[in-house]
Amino acid sequence: MMEQKTVHEPEAPMMSAEDVWNDAFQLAELLRQNLLRSEPMVRLQIPFSLFLSALEEFNRDELVVLRRRVEERLAA
């Protein structure tokens, strides 16, 4: 027999599917941003054309971070 449980906040409005999707998307974006801050550096062993193609998928914020990193490397 299944145990019956009660809703923690029975008067709270239910989230719509769109709200749940938006929350999940925002959480994924936050986790991605945190990963970018703490991600270790690795050397890519891929064709340069593939790297350039991947750059086309970066958003503006990602490109700014990349530019800063490239400028730091060039200054070293």
C-alpha positions in Angstrom: 0.0 0.0 0.0 1.3 3.5 -0.9 1.8 6.0 1.8 -0.3 9.1 1.4 1.6 12.4 1.7 0.4 15.9 2.0 1.4 19.0 0.1 3.9 21.2 2.0 2.2 24.4 1.0 -1.3 23.5 -0.2 -2.2 27.2 -0.9 0.9 27.9 -3.0 0.2 28.3 -6.8 1.4 25.5 -9.0 4.2 26.3 -11.4 3.4 26.0 -15.1 5.5 23.8 -17.3 6.9 27.0 -18.8 8.0 28.3 -15.4 9.6 25.0 -14.6 11.4 25.1 -17.9 12.6 28.7 -17.4 13.8 27.8 -13.9 15.7 24.8 -15.2 17.3 26.9 -18.0 18.3 29.6 -15.5 19.9 27.1 -13.2 21.7 25.4 -16.1 23.0 28.8 -17.2 24.2 29.6 -13.6 26.0 26.3 -13.4 27.6 26.8 -16.8 28.9 30.3 -15.7 30.3 28.8 -12.5 32.0 26.0 -14.5 33.6 28.6 -16.8 35.0 30.4 -13.8 36.5 27.2 -12.3 37.2 25.1 -15.4 40.8 23.9 -15.7 42.8 24.8 -18.8 43.5 21.9 -21.2 45.2 21.9 -24.6 42.9 21.1 -27.4 44.0 18.5 -29.9 41.6 19.5 -32.7 41.9 20.9 -36.2 42.1 24.7 -36.0 39.1 25.0 -38.4 37.0 23.1 -35.9 38.1 25.6 -33.2 37.2 28.5 -35.4 33.8 27.0 -36.2 33.1 26.5 -32.4 33.9 30.2 -31.9 30.8 31.0 -34.0 28.6 29.5 -31.3 30.0 31.7 -28.5 27.8 34.5 -27.2 29.1 38.0 -26.6 30.0 37.4 -23.0 32.0 34.2 -23.9 33.8 36.1 -26.6 34.8 38.8 -24.2 36.2 36.3 -21.8 38.1 34.6 -24.7 39.5 37.9 -25.9 40.7 38.8 -22.4 42.5 35.4 -22.1 44.1 35.7 -25.6 45.3 39.2 -24.7 46.8 37.9 -21.5 48.6 35.2 -23.4 49.9 37.6 -26.0 51.2 40.0 -23.3 53.1 37.2 -21.5 
